Amino acid sequence: MTYQQVANTLGLTPPRTIARVAQALEQLMEEDVAAGRPMIATLVISRRGEGLPASGFFEKAVALGRFPNDPAQHSARYTEEREQALLAR
């Protein structure tokens, strides 16, 4: 799903719908990492991101220690995390 699709599904209306979705996803990331679960936020992608989440996702994943600092490794690590999230749910 895209961030906009999530906003629509949740019935969010402007202003700041995408920002609110991003904030909720970051909270989910924190909870999933704290519980040792794969991050379900990997299932939400940017419509402009070539099938990847927005840059804020990667920044948060690095800050949480789930992704390496090296951006060149993010795409491969994202694919791994997404697969784990799909299998866990």
C-alpha contacts under 8 A as a table, 3 or more apart, distances in Angstrom:
res1	aa1	res2	aa2	distance
1	M	5	Q	5.87
1	M	6	V	6.55
1	M	43	L	6.56
1	M	44	V	4.99
1	M	45	I	6.10
2	T	5	Q	5.07
2	T	6	V	6.32
2	T	44	V	5.31
2	T	45	I	4.74
2	T	46	S	5.42
2	T	47	R	5.98
3	Y	6	V	5.16
3	Y	7	A	6.25
3	Y	18	I	6.16
3	Y	21	V	6.61
3	Y	22	A	7.57
3	Y	44	V	6.16
3	Y	45	I	6.36
3	Y	46	S	6.20
3	Y	47	R	7.80
4	Q	7	A	4.98
4	Q	8	N	6.13
4	Q	17	T	7.88
4	Q	18	I	6.49
5	Q	8	N	5.04
5	Q	9	T	6.03
6	V	9	T	5.04
6	V	10	L	6.11
6	V	21	V	7.15
6	V	44	V	7.83
7	A	10	L	5.19
7	A	11	G	6.18
7	A	12	L	5.22
7	A	13	T	7.73
7	A	17	T	6.16
7	A	18	I	6.68
7	A	21	V	6.30
8	N	11	G	4.96
8	N	12	L	5.98
8	N	13	T	7.88
9	T	12	L	7.74
12	L	17	T	5.97
13	T	16	R	7.98
13	T	17	T	6.05
14	P	17	T	5.35
16	R	19	A	5.12
16	R	20	R	6.13
17	T	20	R	5.20
17	T	21	V	6.32
18	I	21	V	5.02
18	I	22	A	6.11
19	A	22	A	5.03
19	A	23	Q	6.11
20	R	23	Q	5.02
20	R	24	A	6.20
21	V	24	A	5.15
21	V	25	L	6.13
22	A	25	L	5.04
22	A	26	E	6.14
23	Q	26	E	5.14
23	Q	27	Q	6.37
24	A	27	Q	5.09
24	A	28	L	6.29
25	L	28	L	4.93
25	L	29	M	6.12
25	L	41	A	5.68
26	E	29	M	4.93
26	E	30	E	6.31
26	E	41	A	7.70
26	E	57	F	7.35
26	E	60	K	6.99
27	Q	30	E	5.13
27	Q	31	E	6.32
28	L	31	E	5.04
28	L	32	D	5.99
28	L	39	M	7.43
28	L	40	I	7.40
28	L	41	A	6.90
29	M	32	D	5.13
29	M	33	V	6.05
29	M	39	M	5.51
29	M	40	I	7.24
29	M	41	A	6.35
29	M	60	K	7.97
29	M	61	A	7.64
30	E	33	V	5.33
30	E	34	A	6.06
30	E	64	L	7.21
31	E	34	A	5.13
31	E	35	A	6.14
32	D	35	A	5.15
32	D	36	G	6.05
32	D	37	R	4.85
32	D	38	P	6.24
32	D	39	M	5.49
32	D	40	I	7.52
33	V	36	G	4.96
33	V	37	R	5.82
33	V	38	P	7.02
33	V	39	M	6.84
33	V	64	L	7.31
33	V	66	R	7.52
34	A	37	R	7.68
37	R	85	A	7.86
38	P	81	E	6.17
38	P	82	R	7.62
38	P	84	Q	5.82
38	P	85	A	4.89
38	P	88	A	7.31
39	M	42	T	5.97
39	M	81	E	6.84
39	M	82	R	7.45
39	M	85	A	6.03
40	I	43	L	5.89
40	I	82	R	7.53
40	I	85	A	5.54
40	I	86	L	7.94
41	A	44	V	5.68
42	T	45	I	7.27
42	T	53	P	6.96
42	T	78	Y	7.18
42	T	81	E	7.02
42	T	82	R	5.25
42	T	85	A	7.36
43	L	82	R	6.61
43	L	85	A	7.88
44	V	52	L	7.94
44	V	53	P	6.17
45	I	49	G	6.99
45	I	51	G	5.89
45	I	52	L	4.99
45	I	53	P	3.97
45	I	54	A	6.70
46	S	49	G	4.89
46	S	50	E	7.54
46	S	51	G	6.72
46	S	52	L	6.01
46	S	53	P	4.93
46	S	54	A	5.38
47	R	50	E	7.18
47	R	51	G	7.16
48	R	51	G	7.80
49	G	52	L	4.93
49	G	53	P	6.27
49	G	54	A	6.42
52	L	75	S	7.95
53	P	56	G	7.90
53	P	57	F	6.08
53	P	58	F	7.69
54	A	57	F	5.70
54	A	58	F	7.38
55	S	58	F	5.34
55	S	59	E	6.36
56	G	59	E	4.99
56	G	60	K	6.09
57	F	60	K	5.24
57	F	61	A	6.10
58	F	61	A	4.95
58	F	62	V	6.13
58	F	67	F	7.44
58	F	74	H	7.19
59	E	62	V	5.26
59	E	63	A	6.20
60	K	63	A	4.92
60	K	64	L	6.08
61	A	64	L	5.13
61	A	65	G	6.31
61	A	66	R	5.26
61	A	67	F	5.34
62	V	65	G	5.04
62	V	66	R	5.81
62	V	67	F	4.64
62	V	68	P	5.92
62	V	69	N	5.97
63	A	66	R	7.66
64	L	67	F	7.68
65	G	68	P	7.11
67	F	74	H	6.79
67	F	77	R	6.66
68	P	71	P	7.51
68	P	73	Q	6.90
68	P	74	H	7.14
70	D	73	Q	5.68
70	D	74	H	7.05
71	P	74	H	5.11
71	P	75	S	7.92
72	A	75	S	7.15
73	Q	76	A	5.75
73	Q	77	R	6.21
74	H	77	R	5.08
74	H	78	Y	5.82
75	S	78	Y	5.04
75	S	79	T	6.31
76	A	79	T	5.17
76	A	80	E	6.44
77	R	80	E	5.12
77	R	81	E	6.17
78	Y	81	E	5.08
78	Y	82	R	5.98
79	T	82	R	5.14
79	T	83	E	6.19
80	E	83	E	5.26
80	E	84	Q	6.31
81	E	84	Q	5.09
81	E	85	A	6.18
82	R	85	A	5.01
82	R	86	L	6.19
83	E	86	L	5.12
83	E	87	L	6.25
84	Q	87	L	5.19
84	Q	88	A	6.08
85	A	88	A	5.14
85	A	89	R	6.29
86	L	89	R	5.65
